[in-house]
Amino acid sequence: MSRERMENIKSVVLVVLVLLSLILTSLLLNNQPQLEFISPATFVPADKQGASKQAKDFVVPDAILFHYGEDRHTKANSSDDVYRILMGQVQNWYFNEFSYYPMTEDKWDSLTRKKLGLELQYNSLIPISVMEQVLTLRDVDQRLTGIDRVWLYYEEADDTVYALFLSTKDHQSFRAKTAVSPKDLRNSYLLFGKNLPEQILKTYKDPQRSPYIVQNNQTFWSVYYLPKKQSVMSMYNYNYLPISRKQLLESYFLDPGLVRQIVERDGTNIYTDGTRSVQVRNGQHLMTLTTPVWQAGDTQMTAYEQLQESVSFINQHMGWIDEFRLRSMEQRTEGNSQIVFRQYLGAFPIISQDSKLIDNIQLNMDKGQVQSMRRSLIDLDTFFGYKEVNVASGADLITYLQENKIDTEKISNIYLAYQLVEQKGYMQLIPAWVVQLEGVYNKIIDVRSAVPKGGKVSGLE
């Protein structure tokens, strides 16, 4: 083959290769692969999963009080139909033009004893950024950081219904205008409470002073209510289902197969995958989860955003077994806070025996992320026995407390609850009075103890 012919063949091959390269390049440019970003690992719910809820579900009043003047008051608990009807109306209320409104002895006496009103009573201080999500608030005074009562009252001199936002912890009161008219208050809302159980209003004058009060004649009252007549509650025996090891591992670890178990000398079981750990102490129905904070969090999160994060975390990890409400939110240090949810049975909170704390879920947050959590490993299943027990009237209860050397002048709050008592193989829920002394110490009293001699007392057999 001649040299010239060989060069021609090389030229043809080169042209073919160039054309083939161009064709392949065109195909690559016009047929990109469908790439997908890899999502962070997520938890697959365990077989037995509690309910998923929203943050707003946990911020509800414990009770609604109706004030009729002449020191007459009635009460609707959260299990009453009247309560549910009124809470449907609360969503339509709005409050604006907040202003600081210091209270004097005369103002307190007039508000609590003489004026028509309606009171939403919460079980603890609710941060204002949380309240802004459940009530329509406008122009809120920046000094108002949290509240535990919203008290609507009729001011006859102005023919206007005002709303007081009260913070027992901070000893603050702020007043706002509201869209509720005097006609709505008298002819609609107060009519709902006419036939509800009457209450005795009790007050406690906290000796501490508000930072915004400068005159000696200004004060702050804690207000609580006791039933005017005897009532009846039920005492229950409940089967309970302990959370299994399998459910625990599936709920809190990405890959249960990587989890190893460590048993300490005192019998404490620790489950860990090398990053997060779950600790279950011997003989207790509690677990403590510790989980790393993977990235820099947001130190500017509002209290409501932190509440949302905590609720979302529990939604994804076992969910909400049994009924809970927000108990407290406390800012510990910058970026660190603690959120506690209290367990309820119907309208009443559950109080653990011997402070075992199986009545609440406690989360510690670090810069908006859950750092640790403690919760019960008990699921109250079904009750298999109950008996009705008498609950003393407020007057009889006060007499009982005085006879037992309790200084009733130092009582800052009294409320009904269920004491959770562990028996062999089941849980007993006993109606109890929780007596709070000077806002610090809680004394638990079985309701049967305070029933006057000769009163009907019954119990589980």
C-alpha positions in Angstrom: 0.0 0.0 0.0 1.4 3.4 -1.0 2.3 6.0 1.5 -0.3 8.4 0.1 -3.1 5.9 0.4 -2.2 5.2 4.1 -2.4 8.9 4.9 -5.9 9.1 3.3 -7.1 6.2 5.5 -5.7 7.9 8.6 -7.5 11.1 7.7 -10.8 9.3 7.3 -10.4 7.5 10.6 -9.5 10.8 12.4 -12.6 12.5 10.9 -14.8 9.6 12.1 -13.4 9.8 15.6 -13.9 13.6 15.8 -17.5 13.2 14.6 -18.1 10.3 17.1 -16.7 12.5 19.9 -19.0 15.4 19.0 -22.0 13.1 18.9 -21.2 11.6 22.4 -20.6 15.1 23.8 -24.0 16.2 22.5 -25.7 13.2 24.1 -24.1 13.9 27.5 -25.1 17.6 27.4 -28.7 16.9 26.4 -29.3 13.8 28.6 -28.1 14.7 32.1 -28.8 12.0 34.8 -31.6 12.8 37.2 -29.5 13.4 40.4 -31.2 13.4 43.8 -29.8 14.9 47.0 -29.4 12.5 49.8 -31.7 13.5 52.7 -30.6 13.3 56.3 -31.5 10.0 58.0 -35.0 9.9 59.5 -36.6 7.7 62.1 -39.1 5.1 61.0 -42.0 5.0 63.5 -42.1 2.0 65.8 -44.9 -0.5 65.5 -46.6 1.0 68.6 -46.7 4.8 68.1 -48.5 7.5 70.1 -50.4 10.3 68.5 -48.8 13.2 66.6 -49.9 16.6 67.8 -49.3 20.3 67.2 -47.8 22.9 69.6 -51.2 24.6 70.0 -52.8 21.4 71.3 -50.9 21.8 74.6 -51.8 25.4 75.4 -55.3 25.3 76.9 -56.7 26.8 80.1 -57.2 24.4 83.0 -60.6 26.0 83.7 -62.9 28.9 82.8 -64.3 31.0 85.8 -67.5 33.0 85.6 -67.8 36.1 87.8 -71.3 37.5 88.5 -70.5 40.2 91.1 -71.6 40.0 94.8 -68.8 37.5 95.3 -70.5 34.8 93.2 -68.4 32.6 91.0 -68.8 29.4 89.0 -66.3 27.2 87.2 -66.1 25.1 84.0 -63.4 22.4 83.8 -62.0 21.2 80.5 -64.2 18.1 80.5 -67.4 20.2 80.6 -69.5 21.0 77.5 -69.6 24.7 78.5 -65.8 24.8 78.4 -65.6 23.4 74.9 -68.3 25.7 73.6 -66.6 28.8 75.0 -63.2 27.8 73.8 -64.7 27.7 70.3 -65.6 31.4 70.8 -62.2 32.4 72.2 -60.7 32.0 68.8 -62.8 34.9 67.6 -61.6 37.3 70.3 -58.8 39.8 69.8 -56.9 42.1 72.1 -55.0 45.3 71.4 -53.6 48.5 72.9 -51.9 46.9 75.8 -50.8 49.1 78.7 -49.3 48.5 82.1 -52.1 48.5 84.7 -50.8 48.3 88.3 -53.3 46.9 90.8 -54.2 48.3 94.2 -56.1 46.6 97.1 -59.2 48.4 96.0 -58.9 47.4 92.4 -58.3 43.8 93.3 -61.3 43.7 95.6 -63.5 45.3 93.0 -62.3 42.9 90.3 -62.6 39.7 92.3 -65.7 40.4 94.3 -67.9 43.0 92.4 -67.4 43.1 88.7 -68.9 40.9 86.0 -66.2 38.9 84.3 -64.8 35.8 82.6 -61.5 34.3 83.5 -59.2 31.9 81.6 -57.0 30.1 84.1 -53.8 28.4 83.0 -51.8 26.0 85.1 -48.5 27.9 84.8 -46.9 30.9 83.2 -47.2 30.8 79.4 -44.7 32.8 77.4 -46.3 35.7 75.4 -44.9 34.4 72.1 -46.8 31.2 72.7 -50.0 33.0 73.7 -49.8 35.0 70.5 -50.3 31.8 68.6 -53.5 30.8 70.5 -55.0 34.3 71.0 -55.1 37.3 68.7 -52.9 39.9 70.4 -51.9 43.3 68.9 -49.5 46.0 70.2 -48.3 43.9 73.2 -46.3 45.8 75.8 -42.7 44.5 75.6 -42.5 44.2 79.4 -45.2 41.5 79.3 -43.2 38.3 78.9 -45.7 35.7 80.1 -49.2 35.2 81.6 -51.1 32.6 83.6 -54.6 34.3 83.5 -56.7 36.3 81.1 -59.5 38.1 82.9 -62.2 39.9 81.0 -64.3 42.3 83.1 -67.0 44.8 82.6 -66.1 48.4 83.6 -69.4 50.1 84.2 -68.0 53.7 84.2 -66.8 53.2 80.5 -69.5 50.7 79.5 -66.6 48.6 78.1 -65.2 45.1 78.5 -61.5 45.2 79.2 -59.1 42.3 79.5 -56.4 41.9 82.1 -53.3 39.8 81.3 -51.9 38.6 84.6 -48.5 37.1 85.5 -48.4 35.7 89.0 -44.7 34.9 88.7 -43.7 38.4 87.7 -46.4 40.2 89.7 -47.5 42.1 86.6 -50.9 43.1 85.3 -51.5 44.7 81.9 -54.8 45.8 80.5 -56.0 45.6 76.9 -59.0 46.5 74.8 -61.1 43.7 73.5 -63.8 43.1 70.8 -66.1 41.4 73.4 -69.0 43.7 74.0 -70.9 44.2 77.3 -73.9 42.6 75.6 -71.9 39.5 74.6 -70.4 39.2 78.1 -73.8 39.5 79.9 -76.2 37.9 77.6 -74.1 35.2 76.0 -70.9 34.1 77.8 -72.0 34.5 81.4 -75.3 32.7 80.7 -73.3 29.6 80.0 -71.9 29.4 83.6 -75.2 30.2 85.5 -75.8 26.6 86.6 -72.2 25.4 87.0 -70.9 24.5 90.5 -70.4 27.6 92.7 -66.9 28.4 93.9 -65.4 30.2 97.0 -62.8 32.7 95.8 -59.6 32.7 98.0 -56.7 35.1 97.7 -53.0 35.1 98.7 -51.2 38.4 98.9 -47.6 37.6 97.7 -45.1 39.6 99.8 -42.7 39.9 96.9 -42.8 43.1 94.9 -43.1 43.7 91.2 -40.2 45.7 89.7 -42.8 48.0 88.1 -44.5 48.8 91.4 -43.1 51.9 93.1 -46.0 52.9 95.5 -46.6 51.1 98.8 -50.3 50.9 98.3 -50.0 48.6 95.2 -49.9 44.8 95.4 -50.5 41.6 93.6 -52.9 38.9 94.6 -52.8 35.2 93.8 -56.3 33.9 93.3 -57.6 30.3 93.6 -61.0 28.7 93.9 -62.6 26.0 96.1 -65.9 24.2 95.6 -68.7 25.7 97.6 -70.4 22.3 98.0 -69.3 18.7 98.2 -68.7 17.0 94.9 -67.8 13.5 93.7 -64.8 12.1 91.8 -63.8 8.6 90.7 -60.8 6.6 92.0 -59.5 4.3 89.3 -57.4 1.1 89.0 -55.6 1.1 85.7 -53.8 -1.7 83.8 -50.6 -0.3 82.4 -48.4 -1.4 79.5 -44.6 -1.0 80.0 -42.8 0.2 76.9 -40.8 -2.7 75.5 -37.1 -2.9 74.8 -37.9 -3.4 71.1 -40.1 -0.3 70.9 -37.5 1.7 72.8 -34.7 0.9 70.3 -36.9 1.4 67.2 -38.2 4.7 68.5 -34.8 6.3 69.4 -32.1 4.8 67.2 -31.7 4.9 63.5 -30.4 1.4 63.3 -31.3 -0.8 66.3 -28.8 -3.4 65.0 -25.9 -1.1 65.9 -27.1 -0.6 69.5 -25.2 -2.2 72.3 -26.4 -2.6 75.9 -24.4 -1.8 79.0 -25.5 -2.9 82.4 -24.0 -1.0 85.3 -23.5 -2.3 88.9 -26.7 -0.8 90.2 -28.7 -2.5 87.5 -29.1 0.5 85.2 -29.4 -0.4 81.5 -27.7 1.9 79.0 -28.5 1.5 75.3 -26.1 3.3 72.9 -25.1 3.4 69.3 -22.0 5.5 70.0 -23.7 8.8 69.6 -27.0 9.0 71.5 -27.9 6.9 74.5 -31.0 5.8 76.4 -30.7 5.1 80.1 -33.3 3.1 82.1 -32.7 2.8 85.8 -33.4 -0.4 87.6 -36.8 -0.5 89.3 -38.0 2.8 87.8 -40.5 3.4 85.0 -38.4 6.3 83.5 -36.0 6.6 80.6 -33.5 9.4 80.0 -32.4 10.1 76.4 -29.2 12.0 75.6 -28.6 13.0 72.0 -25.9 15.1 70.4 -26.6 18.6 69.0 -25.3 18.1 65.4 -25.1 21.7 64.2 -25.1 25.3 65.4 -28.7 26.1 66.4 -30.6 29.3 66.4 -30.2 31.2 69.7 -32.9 33.7 68.6 -35.7 31.2 68.5 -38.9 32.4 70.2 -40.5 30.3 73.0 -43.2 29.2 70.5 -40.6 28.0 68.0 -38.9 26.0 70.8 -42.2 24.5 71.8 -42.8 23.5 68.2 -39.4 21.9 68.0 -40.0 19.9 71.3 -43.4 18.7 70.1 -42.1 17.7 66.7 -39.3 15.7 68.4 -41.7 13.7 70.5 -44.0 13.2 67.4 -41.0 11.5 65.7 -39.9 9.5 68.8 -42.7 7.3 70.2 -45.4 10.1 69.9 -47.8 11.2 72.6 -49.1 8.2 74.6 -51.8 9.4 77.0 -52.9 13.0 77.5 -50.5 15.9 78.2 -50.5 19.7 78.5 -47.8 22.3 78.7 -46.6 22.6 82.3 -43.7 25.0 82.1 -41.1 26.7 79.9 -38.0 28.1 81.6 -35.1 29.9 80.0 -32.0 28.6 81.9 -29.1 30.3 80.2 -28.7 32.0 76.8 -29.8 29.4 74.2 -30.7 26.8 76.8 -34.2 26.1 78.1 -36.3 23.4 79.7 -39.8 22.4 78.6 -42.1 20.2 80.7 -45.4 18.6 79.7 -47.7 17.3 82.5 -49.9 14.2 82.1 -53.6 14.6 82.6 -56.6 12.3 83.2 -59.6 14.1 82.0 -59.7 17.6 83.5 -57.1 16.8 86.3 -53.3 16.7 86.3 -51.6 13.5 87.4 -49.1 13.7 90.3 -46.6 10.9 90.9 -46.1 9.1 94.1 -42.8 9.9 96.0 -41.7 12.4 93.3 -40.9 9.6 90.8 -41.8 12.0 88.0 -43.6 9.5 85.8 -46.3 12.1 85.3 -44.4 14.4 82.9 -42.1 14.6 79.9 -39.1 16.9 80.4 -36.9 18.2 77.5 -33.8 20.2 77.8 -33.1 22.4 74.7 -29.8 23.7 73.5 -30.0 26.5 70.9 -33.4 25.3 69.8 -32.5 21.6 69.5 -33.4 18.8 71.9 -30.3 17.8 74.0 -31.9 15.4 76.5 -35.3 14.1 77.4 -36.8 12.3 80.3 -40.2 10.5 80.0 -42.3 7.7 81.5 -42.1 4.2 80.2 -45.7 3.6 81.3 -48.8 3.6 79.1 -52.0 3.7 81.1 -54.1 1.2 79.2 -57.7 0.6 80.4 -59.2 0.9 83.9 -60.6 -2.3 85.4 -62.2 -0.9 88.5 -63.4 2.4 89.9 -65.3 3.8 92.9 -66.8 7.2 93.6 -65.4 9.2 96.5 -66.7 12.3 98.1 -64.7 15.6 97.7 -65.0 18.0 100.6 -66.4 21.5 100.2 -63.9 24.4 100.3 -65.0 25.3 103.9 -64.5 21.8 105.1 -61.1 21.5 103.5 -59.9 24.8 105.1 -61.1 23.5 108.5 -59.2 20.2 107.9 -56.0 22.1 107.0 -56.3 24.3 110.1 -56.8 21.2 112.3 -53.7 19.7 110.8 -51.5 22.8 111.6 -51.3 24.1 108.1 -51.1 27.9 108.0 -53.9 28.7 105.6 -52.7 32.3 105.3 -49.6 31.0 103.5 -51.6 29.0 100.9 -51.0 30.4 97.4 -53.0 27.8 95.5 -55.1 24.6 95.9 -56.3 22.4 93.1 -57.6 18.9 92.5 -55.4 16.2 90.9 -55.0 12.5 90.6 -52.1 10.9 92.6 -50.6 8.1 90.7 -49.7 5.2 93.1 -48.0 2.0 91.9 -49.6 -1.2 93.2 -48.6 -4.8 92.4 -49.2 -5.1 88.7 -51.4 -2.0 88.3 -51.6 1.7 88.9 -54.1 3.4 91.2 -55.2 7.0 90.5 -56.5 8.5 93.7 -58.2 12.0 93.8 -56.1 14.4 95.8 -55.8 18.0 96.9 -52.6 19.7 95.9 -52.0 22.5 98.5 -49.3 24.9 97.4 -47.7 26.9 100.2 -46.2 30.3 99.3 -45.8 29.2 95.7 -42.9 26.8 96.6 -44.0 23.7 98.4 -46.7 21.2 97.4 -48.5 19.1 99.9 -50.6 16.2 98.6 -53.7 15.3 100.5 -56.0 12.3 99.7 -59.5 13.8 99.2 -61.0 11.1 101.5 -59.0 12.5 104.4 -60.7 15.9 104.3 -64.2 14.6 104.2 -66.0 15.6 107.5 -66.7 12.9 110.0 -69.9 11.2 109.2 -69.4 11.9 105.5 -69.7 9.1 103.0 -66.3 7.7 102.2 -65.8 4.8 99.8 -62.7 3.3 98.2 -61.5 0.5 96.0 -61.6 -2.8 97.6 
